[in-house]
Amino acid sequence: MKTAVIGGTFDPVHLGHLHLLHSLVDLTDYDRVLLIPVANPPHKQREGTVSAHDRLTMLHYALEDYKALYPDDREVELVVEPLEIERGGTSYMFDTVQELYRTFQVTGPIGVVIGDDLLSGLRRWYRFSELRQIVQFIVCRRSPIRPNQSLPPGSAGMFLDNPVMEDSSTQIRTMIAQNNTTVAELASLLPQSVVHYILDHGLYSH
């Protein structure tokens, strides 16, 4: 099965994540998309604001909402894959992809979705020279204007001409922590079930 991977902290998962998923389904022919919350990302600092269990639960809820938000999307297998959280430590895509090839029946190279803001540092990824031989990079747009960019030499992939949604997990966490938002505002940024989960469990409020 042709498989793509979307990794991230998903802290919390928001409508921008679901819109990216929709764009991937709409603009490519992948049959399966694995959403993989990281344990500890190597390329940015993250404060452990909520538990891994909470992030995984919110992601499961978000995928249920996704089907209602995009009912006309073609049928694709969507999987919340906890392997990086279960493995613990720093999450490296090379290790993850190797494990996915062992665990799943995959047709062709796995597609790794990245934002175009990560392109400049891609060559510094862990074991990148080996990683680029076993994956294709799917580069999504992070800002309305895309600069002239290319993948590092020897890398395969495509640039996704996706619409941009500016939702930021950091912004959402800050708004909740400062009590600077309403339920309606949160519902414009987050899947409905994720809003309820955050409020019911008091997440990000301190």
N, C-alpha and C positions, 0 to 999 in steps of 0.2 A: 504494500500500500504506500502510495506517495505521501511522504510525511514532512510536515514543517513544525518548527519549534518556536514558541514565543516565551522567552524568559523574562523575569523581572522580579522586583520585590513585591508588587501587588499589595501595597501597604498604604491605603487600601486600593483594591481594584476599582476602577472608575469607568465612566462611559467612554472616555477616550480609548481605553484598552479594548472595549467591546467594538468600537468603531474601527479600530485597527484590525481586529479579527474579521469584521465584516468585509473590510477592504481586501484582506488576504483571500477570503472565500470568493469574493466577487471578481478579483483581478488575476487569480492564479488557478491552477488545476489540482492543487493538493487535495488528497482524499481524507487526510487526517491532520489535525492540529493538536499538538501537545502544549499545554500551558504549564510552565515549570517555575514555581516560586523558588527563588534562590535562598540558600541558607545565609551565606555572607558574600555579597558581590565583591569581586576584586577591584573593580574600577571606580567605586564610589563609596563614601562613608555612609553608614546607615545606623541610626539609633534604633535599638530594639524596642519599638514602641508597643507592639502587641505580639502575642505569641504566634508561633508558626501555625498552631491549630486554628487560630482566628483567621489568619490569612488564607489558609486552605479552605476553611468553611465559607468565607466570603466569596472566594473564587467559584466554589460549587454553586452558591446561590446566584452569582452573576451569570453563569452559563445558562441557568434556568431562565433568567430574565432575557438573555440574549435571544432566545428562540421566539419570545414574544415581541422583542424590539425589531427583529429582522425576519419576519415569518416567510418572506419570499426567497431567502437565501437557499442555494442548493444544499442538498444533504451532504454533510461532512461530519466525520467522527471527531468529536471534541472531547479531549481527555485532560483532566487535572492530574498531573504526574508529580508526586511528592519526592522523587528520588534524591534531589539535591538537599532537601530538608532532612530526609532520612540519613543521608550520607554525612551531613554536618560539615563543619569547617568552611573553608573558602570554596565557592562554587566556580569551577572552571569549565567552560563549554567543551573543551576537548575531552575531559573525563566524562561529562554528561553524554555527549554524542556516542562515545565508545560504548557506554552502558546501554544506550537506546538501541544501537545496532544489535546488541546481544539479546535484548528483551523483546523487541518488537520485530515483526516481519515488515521490512522496509523495502520498497521498490525505488531504486535510484538513490542518489545522494540526499541526505536530510537537508531541508531548507532551514537555515538559521535566520530568523528575523532580527534585524538590528535597526536602530535609528541612524539617520545620516550624520548625526552629531558624534557618533562613535567611530566613524570611518578613519579619522585622522590618527586614532590610537590603535587601530585594528592590528597592525603589525606587531604591537607589543603584547598582544594576548598570549596567554600561556600556550606554548607549543603550537604557535600559529602556523609555522611552515608545514606541520603535519595536518593541522585542522583544515587548512584550505584545500588539501587533497581529498578530503572525505565529505565535504559539505558544499552546499551552494548558499551564498549570502543573499538574503532578500532585504534590500535596503529601503526602509520606509521614510517618507518625508516627515520632518519634525517642525518645519516652519513653512509658511506660505511660499517663500522664495527659496528655491534650491540653488546653491552655488554650483559651479562647474566641478563635479567630483567624479572620481573613478575608484574602482576596487584596486587593492594592491596587486601588483603583477603576480600571475600564477593563480589568481583567485577566480572562481566562477560565481555567477549570480545575476541578479536583476535589480533594477531600481523600480520600486512600486510608486506609481503616480497616484498616491492616496490623498484624499482630502485631509486637512489638518484640524484636529480638535485640541485645544490648548489645556485641557484638564490636567492638573498636576496633583499627584498624591501629597507632595509636600505642602502645597497650598491648602488642600482639604484638611490635612492634619492640623495645620496652623489655625485655620478658621474654627475648627471644633474646639481646639485647646483654648482659644481666646474667647470662646462662647460668642463668636462673631458671625453667626449664621442662623438661618431659620431652616425648618424642615423642608420647606419648599425650595430653598436655595440648594440644600444638599441633594434633593431629588433631581435638580437640574444638572448635577455633576456626577451622581452615583446611581447605579441600578437601585430600583425601589427596595428590593429585599436586602441589599447591603446597607441602605440607610436604616432600615428597621433593626438590622443586626447590630450596627454600631451604637444606636441609641439604646437598644434593649440591654446591651452589655457594657455601656458606659465607656466605649473605646475612645482613645485619643483625647479624652476630656481633661487630662492632667498629665 
